[in-house]
Amino acid sequence: MNKKISVREQIKLMLLWKDISLSRLVRKLNIIHNTNFSHSNLSQKLLKGTIKFEEVVEIADLLGYNVVFKERENWEDWEEK
């Protein structure tokens, strides 16, 4: 059985793999968007699971990753038969 990984865990892994801190990511996002969000703000979004999909895609892009939807081979149709 595949363990489902949370968005928070996935982003933390991507940061670890790139050797980039969450604080550094927040600084980069603030520069791009001309905002003044804090490390705590992003951390809370990740902890509460309230981060938007668009934000996740942007973070993945900044870290050099693509978000890909791939159809599973073992998917079963859920229509009633």
C-alpha positions as CSV (number, residue, x, y, z in Angstrom):
1,M,0.0,0.0,0.0
2,N,1.3,3.4,-0.9
3,K,1.6,5.9,2.0
4,K,-0.1,9.1,1.0
5,I,2.2,12.1,1.7
6,S,0.8,15.4,2.7
7,V,1.5,18.6,0.8
8,R,3.4,19.9,3.8
9,E,5.6,16.8,3.8
10,Q,6.2,17.0,0.1
11,I,7.2,20.7,0.2
12,K,9.5,20.0,3.1
13,L,11.1,17.2,1.1
14,M,11.6,19.4,-2.0
15,L,13.1,22.1,0.2
16,L,15.4,19.5,1.8
17,W,16.5,18.0,-1.6
18,K,17.3,21.5,-2.9
19,D,19.0,22.6,0.5
20,I,16.7,25.6,0.7
21,S,15.1,26.8,3.9
22,L,11.4,27.7,4.3
23,S,12.5,31.2,5.3
24,R,14.5,31.5,2.0
25,L,11.5,30.3,0.0
26,V,9.3,32.9,1.8
27,R,11.8,35.6,0.9
28,K,11.7,34.6,-2.7
29,L,7.9,34.5,-2.8
30,N,7.8,38.0,-1.2
31,I,10.2,39.4,-3.8
32,I,8.1,37.9,-6.7
33,H,4.8,39.1,-5.4
34,N,6.0,42.3,-3.7
35,T,4.5,41.1,-0.4
36,N,5.6,40.8,3.2
37,F,4.4,37.4,4.3
38,S,6.1,35.8,7.2
39,H,7.7,32.3,7.6
40,S,5.0,31.7,10.1
41,N,2.2,32.5,7.6
42,L,3.4,29.8,5.1
43,S,4.2,27.4,7.9
44,Q,0.6,27.7,9.2
45,K,-0.9,27.2,5.7
46,L,1.1,24.0,5.4
47,L,0.3,22.8,8.9
48,K,-3.5,23.5,8.5
49,G,-3.6,22.3,5.0
50,T,-5.1,25.6,3.7
51,I,-2.4,26.3,1.0
52,K,-4.0,26.8,-2.4
53,F,-3.2,24.5,-5.3
54,E,-1.8,27.4,-7.3
55,E,0.6,28.2,-4.4
56,V,1.8,24.6,-4.4
57,V,2.3,24.7,-8.1
58,E,4.3,27.9,-7.8
59,I,6.5,26.6,-5.0
60,A,7.2,23.4,-7.0
61,D,8.1,25.5,-10.0
62,L,10.4,27.7,-8.0
63,L,12.1,24.6,-6.7
64,G,12.5,23.2,-10.2
65,Y,9.7,20.6,-10.0
66,N,6.6,19.9,-12.1
67,V,3.2,18.9,-10.7
68,V,2.0,16.0,-12.9
69,F,-1.3,14.1,-13.0
70,K,-0.7,10.6,-14.1
71,E,-3.5,8.1,-14.6
72,R,-3.2,5.0,-12.5
73,E,-3.2,1.6,-14.3
74,N,-5.3,0.0,-11.6
75,W,-8.1,2.5,-11.4
76,E,-11.6,1.0,-11.2
77,D,-14.6,2.8,-12.7
78,W,-16.9,3.9,-9.9
79,E,-20.0,4.0,-12.0
80,E,-22.7,1.6,-10.8
81,K,-23.0,-1.5,-12.9
